[in-house]
Amino acid sequence: MLTVNIRDLSRSPKKVFEEVKKTKQPRQVVSKKEPQAVIVSLETFKEFEELKSKQKQQGSALALLKVAQMAEQLKAKGPGDLSTNLDKYTWDE
């Protein structure tokens, strides 16, 4: 990843932003030899957001699948059809 010093960024931000936009290559902002942030094109950022959203949806779908599987397991272990055994569950204590 290409880097840009924070001083250079403050001196000519437009140049750095135009390079990022043109090349679609992110720039890592460095201050005192330590990475501080990353500048990405708006297009790249939108792609990241879409990917993040898809991952959340997949995670939600997997969670629902697990709940459905657990419900099936509980149903298999349960008393069966309660309507046929209603008297037993109502009067037996």
C-alpha positions, -999 to 999 in steps of 0.1 A, spaced: 0 0 0 13 34 -9 18 59 20 16 96 24 31 116 52 6 137 72 25 168 64 23 162 27 -14 155 30 -19 188 49 2 207 22 -16 193 -8 -47 173 1 -64 178 -33 -34 162 -50 -35 131 -27 -73 128 -31 -72 131 -69 -45 104 -70 -66 81 -49 -96 87 -70 -78 83 -103 -57 52 -94 -82 36 -70 -52 28 -49 -56 35 -11 -31 57 7 -20 50 42 -15 82 62 16 81 83 26 104 112 59 99 130 64 66 111 32 52 125 1 44 104 -28 66 114 -55 62 87 -62 51 52 -77 71 24 -97 52 -1 -118 62 -31 -155 66 -26 -161 37 -50 -139 15 -29 -156 26 2 -190 17 -12 -177 -17 -22 -166 -23 14 -199 -12 27 -218 -35 3 -195 -64 13 -200 -56 50 -238 -56 45 -237 -89 26 -217 -105 54 -242 -92 80 -271 -107 59 -253 -140 56 -246 -140 94 -283 -133 100 -293 -161 77 -270 -185 94 -283 -175 128 -319 -181 116 -309 -215 102 -294 -225 136 -326 -215 154 -347 -235 129 -325 -265 135 -327 -261 172 -365 -259 170 -366 -291 149 -344 -308 176 -367 -296 204 -398 -307 184 -383 -342 180 -376 -345 217 -409 -329 227 -442 -346 236 -455 -346 200 -489 -334 191 -503 -317 222 -538 -317 207 -541 -355 210 -526 -355 246 -543 -324 258 -561 -341 287 -529 -357 299 -511 -323 301 -541 -304 314 -551 -328 342 -519 -345 352 -498 -325 376 
